[in-house]
Amino acid sequence: MRSSGWMRAGLWNTCAWTVHSETEKGERAMRKKRIAAVVIMLCMIGLYGARVYAVNADISTPGRQIFEKGETVPYGTDYNISEGDSCEGYTVQALDSRTLSAEEFSREYDVKDMGIADAFYMVKLSVKNESNQHVGEQGVPLGISMLVGTNYSIIPSPALFQAVNPDIPAISFSLQTGTEKEVWLVFQLISGSTPDSEYLEKHPPMLQITQYPNQKLLQLS
């Protein structure tokens, strides 16, 4: 009977050792899988980081060109969104700027629907087609010009552009070769969203006409 007990104990120990051994093998296999997964993940992160760095390294900062008020500025091959926006052969001059309250603007231009603007900043430009032959196909994209300052940018209002320039059908337009046109751009000043008129009088903004490859800025004072 004692021998039988020893045999049962031996079998139990053997089975326990076998189970323990199999458990250790399973744990080692799981550890290897976890390590492999971590290594693969780190490799993927490294490759992604290298790709992001390579992509960002190819991005060049636009050149910044500032022109004085009244200076004739060629658009050249510079553009705002895509190269298809370029209007080579056109030039622009900043002639004047002024600020009108909502009441003054409504009275002078007989405009009733002015939205929620408290005041309006207006920029007078002279646009000329010096040599562009693609009349009706390429023109001056004034609709994507911007009034810019230290920490803000404002796009002009297309609806108010037509109210102020009734003889021009749209804010982006083309001219016959050799002709020029004076226009007013209208920028809405909205309390809480844009600088107010007093701030702009103390810190005159500039007009951005292109962004890439050169950011061209026209001084307005």
BALUMRO-802586 format. One line per field, with one value per residue (C-alpha): residue in one letter; chain; z, y, x. Coordinates in pm, whole numbers, padded with zeros to 5 digits. Last residue first. Layout:
BEGIN
code = c(A, ...)
unit = c(A, ...)
zz = c(Z, ...)
yy = c(Y, ...)
xx = c(X, ...)
//
This chain:
BEGIN
code = c(S, L, Q, L, L, K, Q, N, P, Y, Q, T, I, Q, L, M, P, P, H, K, E, L, Y, E, S, D, P, T, S, G, S, I, L, Q, F, V, L, W, V, E, K, E, T, G, T, Q, L, S, F, S, I, A, P, I, D, P, N, V, A, Q, F, L, A, P, S, P, I, I, S, Y, N, T, G, V, L, M, S, I, G, L, P, V, G, Q, E, G, V, H, Q, N, S, E, N, K, V, S, L, K, V, M, Y, F, A, D, A, I, G, M, D, K, V, D, Y, E, R, S, F, E, E, A, S, L, T, R, S, D, L, A, Q, V, T, Y, G, E, C, S, D, G, E, S, I, N, Y, D, T, G, Y, P, V, T, E, G, K, E, F, I, Q, R, G, P, T, S, I, D, A, N, V, A, Y, V, R, A, G, Y, L, G, I, M, C, L, M, I, V, V, A, A, I, R, K, K, R, M, A, R, E, G, K, E, T, E, S, H, V, T, W, A, C, T, N, W, L, G, A, R, M, W, G, S, S, R, M)
unit = c(A, A, A, A, A, A, A, A, A, A, A, A, A, A, A, A, A, A, A, A, A, A, A, A, A, A, A, A, A, A, A, A, A, A, A, A, A, A, A, A, A, A, A, A, A, A, A, A, A, A, A, A, A, A, A, A, A, A, A, A, A, A, A, A, A, A, A, A, A, A, A, A, A, A, A, A, A, A, A, A, A, A, A, A, A, A, A, A, A, A, A, A, A, A, A, A, A, A, A, A, A, A, A, A, A, A, A, A, A, A, A, A, A, A, A, A, A, A, A, A, A, A, A, A, A, A, A, A, A, A, A, A, A, A, A, A, A, A, A, A, A, A, A, A, A, A, A, A, A, A, A, A, A, A, A, A, A, A, A, A, A, A, A, A, A, A, A, A, A, A, A, A, A, A, A, A, A, A, A, A, A, A, A, A, A, A, A, A, A, A, A, A, A, A, A, A, A, A, A, A, A, A, A, A, A, A, A, A, A, A, A, A, A, A, A, A, A, A, A, A, A)
zz = c(-04513, -04695, -04735, -04998, -04911, -05153, -05005, -05254, -05372, -05282, -05083, -05316, -05281, -04909, -04812, -04512, -04181, -04014, -03637, -03480, -03738, -03741, -03363, -03377, -03655, -03454, -03482, -03602, -03443, -03115, -03286, -03662, -03905, -04261, -04536, -04857, -05161, -05377, -05748, -06004, -06348, -06606, -06977, -07188, -07240, -07176, -06813, -06608, -06294, -05938, -05723, -05974, -06223, -06222, -06301, -05958, -05768, -05413, -05409, -05606, -05350, -05075, -05199, -05248, -04893, -04857, -04657, -04312, -04152, -03789, -03551, -03652, -03938, -04264, -04503, -04745, -05120, -05209, -05373, -05553, -05794, -06086, -06418, -06639, -06884, -06987, -07137, -07173, -07338, -07018, -07103, -06877, -06741, -06478, -06133, -05936, -05579, -05313, -04977, -04747, -04379, -04277, -03945, -03693, -03919, -03842, -04196, -04424, -04570, -04632, -04874, -05015, -05084, -04884, -04627, -04557, -04530, -04294, -04071, -04059, -03969, -04243, -04245, -04519, -04757, -05063, -05378, -05340, -05684, -05882, -06182, -06424, -06678, -06488, -06327, -06112, -05985, -06182, -05975, -05677, -05363, -05352, -05655, -05767, -06137, -06182, -05977, -06062, -05801, -05893, -05579, -05447, -05087, -05039, -05118, -04881, -05008, -04789, -04940, -04872, -04636, -04817, -04753, -04853, -04495, -04388, -04617, -04505, -04138, -04181, -04357, -04088, -03816, -03998, -04037, -03669, -03561, -03781, -03636, -03283, -03361, -03507, -03201, -02966, -03154, -03148, -02773, -02716, -02930, -02746, -02412, -02528, -02632, -02298, -02116, -02317, -02252, -01882, -01878, -02056, -01794, -01509, -01663, -01704, -01354, -01212, -01411, -01288, -00932, -00949, -01097, -00823, -00554, -00702, -00709, -00353, -00245, -00423, -00246, 00086, 00000)
yy = c(10340, 10039, 09824, 09555, 09200, 08933, 08587, 08420, 08058, 08084, 08319, 08592, 08922, 08989, 09336, 09490, 09605, 09945, 09924, 10243, 10286, 09912, 09908, 10192, 10019, 09701, 09384, 09082, 08819, 08975, 09273, 09222, 09431, 09346, 09393, 09574, 09584, 09896, 09892, 10091, 09932, 09890, 09813, 09688, 09339, 09331, 09273, 08963, 08927, 08795, 09008, 08962, 09156, 09484, 09797, 09796, 09834, 09923, 09694, 09430, 09427, 09417, 09078, 08939, 09040, 09055, 08797, 08882, 08763, 08784, 08753, 09014, 09165, 09057, 09178, 08891, 08823, 08522, 08717, 08935, 08650, 08865, 08702, 08402, 08248, 08549, 08722, 08477, 08725, 08855, 09145, 09447, 09372, 09642, 09657, 09982, 09918, 10097, 09921, 09946, 09857, 09827, 09880, 09706, 09406, 09184, 09147, 09450, 09425, 09782, 09917, 10267, 10307, 10623, 10584, 10217, 10266, 10561, 10371, 10060, 10276, 10348, 10289, 10402, 10280, 10424, 10349, 09994, 09904, 09581, 09416, 09148, 08966, 08639, 08563, 08258, 08066, 07751, 07730, 07640, 07809, 08164, 08224, 08354, 08332, 08708, 08905, 09226, 09504, 09872, 10069, 10303, 10182, 10016, 09652, 09366, 09032, 08722, 08400, 08102, 07837, 07521, 07184, 06902, 06854, 06807, 06507, 06355, 06412, 06255, 05956, 05911, 05930, 05673, 05439, 05475, 05419, 05108, 04978, 05043, 04851, 04558, 04547, 04562, 04279, 04066, 04124, 04029, 03715, 03616, 03669, 03456, 03177, 03196, 03181, 02877, 02701, 02782, 02639, 02323, 02277, 02334, 02084, 01829, 01895, 01850, 01530, 01394, 01501, 01333, 01017, 01008, 01064, 00785, 00556, 00646, 00568, 00231, 00150, 00235, 00000)
xx = c(00024, -00117, 00193, 00154, 00259, 00383, 00436, 00666, 00651, 00368, 00141, 00014, -00180, -00136, -00255, -00085, -00229, -00180, -00121, -00259, -00536, -00595, -00641, -00892, -01088, -01140, -00933, -01130, -01356, -01473, -01637, -01661, -01458, -01564, -01307, -01406, -01178, -01208, -01126, -00928, -00897, -00623, -00594, -00300, -00439, -00814, -00893, -00974, -01183, -01196, -01430, -01711, -01927, -01730, -01935, -02103, -01772, -01885, -02190, -02001, -01720, -01984, -02103, -01750, -01641, -01263, -01065, -00931, -00606, -00501, -00207, 00051, -00148, -00305, -00575, -00609, -00624, -00835, -01118, -00865, -00794, -00668, -00743, -00684, -00929, -01139, -00836, -00549, -00309, -00148, 00085, 00038, -00308, -00344, -00502, -00512, -00617, -00821, -00840, -01143, -01173, -01537, -01713, -01938, -01998, -02297, -02431, -02423, -02773, -02890, -02630, -02678, -02306, -02238, -02518, -02460, -02083, -02121, -02365, -02145, -01844, -01594, -01219, -00983, -00715, -00541, -00345, -00213, -00080, -00129, 00034, -00085, 00135, 00143, -00190, -00118, -00419, -00329, -00012, -00229, -00362, -00223, 00001, 00340, 00431, 00460, 00207, 00390, 00389, 00371, 00462, 00195, 00226, 00562, 00625, 00708, 00844, 00851, 00989, 00766, 00910, 01014, 00854, 01092, 01215, 00854, 00817, 01149, 01068, 00724, 00883, 01148, 00883, 00670, 00970, 01057, 00698, 00683, 01010, 00885, 00564, 00758, 00985, 00684, 00510, 00826, 00864, 00499, 00536, 00854, 00682, 00388, 00625, 00806, 00471, 00365, 00696, 00667, 00314, 00432, 00703, 00458, 00217, 00498, 00629, 00276, 00230, 00562, 00486, 00145, 00296, 00554, 00292, 00078, 00381, 00470, 00115, 00127, 00451, 00287, 00000)
//
